[in-house]
């Protein structure tokens, strides 16, 4: 079955950086637009960024200029470089192939001083 494993989350101070990874297996990774989503307690899951197989990117307004999404199709891996982190970035971050029903378990990002 399809497996998506997010990693790289943790506790960081405001202004700090984290790099998240999503390792995919048993899926034709290059066929999908891939997305990073996040969900904070009491809030709906929201799209953070997505990237096409060819590398075209879109970002939520809240993260533009701070986050960078990327992918390595040969490694079946997607990344999210997060800089200048803010407390409002605190959430569980999920990996998702668009138009699929697949989700990873998520990785917790906590931004706090």
C-alpha positions in Angstrom: 0.0 0.0 0.0 1.0 3.6 -0.4 3.1 5.0 2.4 3.9 8.6 3.1 6.2 9.4 6.0 6.8 13.0 7.1 9.8 13.9 9.2 11.8 16.9 10.4 9.3 18.6 12.7 10.2 19.7 16.2 10.3 22.7 18.6 11.9 25.8 17.3 12.0 29.5 18.4 10.3 32.2 16.4 12.5 33.2 13.6 14.1 29.8 13.4 14.1 27.2 10.6 13.1 23.7 9.9 13.2 21.4 6.9 10.5 18.8 6.6 10.7 15.8 4.4 8.0 13.5 3.0 9.2 10.1 1.8 6.8 8.2 -0.5 6.7 4.6 -1.4 4.5 2.3 -3.5 3.3 5.3 -5.5 4.2 6.7 -8.9 5.5 9.8 -7.3 6.2 11.7 -10.5 2.6 11.4 -11.6 1.3 13.6 -8.8 1.1 17.2 -7.9 2.3 17.0 -4.3 1.1 19.2 -1.4 2.0 20.1 2.1 -0.9 20.8 4.4 -1.1 21.7 8.0 -3.6 21.6 10.8 -3.6 23.3 14.1 -5.8 22.2 17.0 -9.3 23.5 16.6 -8.7 24.6 13.0 -9.4 23.1 9.6 -6.6 21.5 7.6 -5.2 24.0 5.1 -3.0 23.9 2.1 0.5 25.3 2.7 2.1 24.8 -0.7 2.0 22.5 -3.7 4.4 21.5 -6.4 3.9 19.9 -9.8 6.1 17.1 -11.1 7.9 19.7 -13.2 8.6 22.0 -10.3 5.9 24.7 -10.6 5.0 26.0 -7.1 2.2 27.7 -5.3 2.0 28.9 -1.8 -0.5 30.1 0.7 -0.2 33.8 1.2 0.7 33.2 4.9 3.9 31.5 4.0 5.0 33.2 0.8 8.6 34.4 1.0 9.3 32.2 4.0 8.7 28.6 2.9 10.1 26.7 -0.1 8.6 23.5 -1.4 10.7 21.2 -3.5 10.8 17.6 -4.7 13.2 15.0 -5.9 11.3 12.6 -8.2 14.2 10.2 -8.4 14.1 9.9 -4.6 10.4 9.9 -4.2 10.8 12.7 -1.7 9.3 16.1 -1.1 10.6 18.8 1.1 9.4 21.9 2.8 12.1 24.4 3.9 10.6 26.7 6.5 12.4 29.9 7.5 11.4 32.8 9.7 9.0 30.6 11.5 6.2 32.2 13.5 4.1 30.9 16.3 1.1 30.8 14.0 3.0 28.2 11.9 2.5 25.7 14.8 0.6 22.7 13.4 0.9 19.2 12.3 2.2 19.1 8.8 1.0 16.5 6.3 2.1 15.2 3.0 -0.5 14.7 0.3 -0.6 13.7 -3.4 -3.3 15.8 -4.9 -6.4 14.0 -6.2 -5.5 11.0 -4.0 -6.9 9.8 -0.7 -3.5 9.3 0.8 -2.1 11.1 3.8 0.9 10.6 6.0 0.8 10.5 9.8 2.1 14.1 10.0 5.0 15.7 11.8 4.5 18.2 14.6 6.0 21.7 14.2 5.9 23.9 17.3 7.1 27.5 17.2 7.5 28.9 20.6 9.9 30.9 22.7 
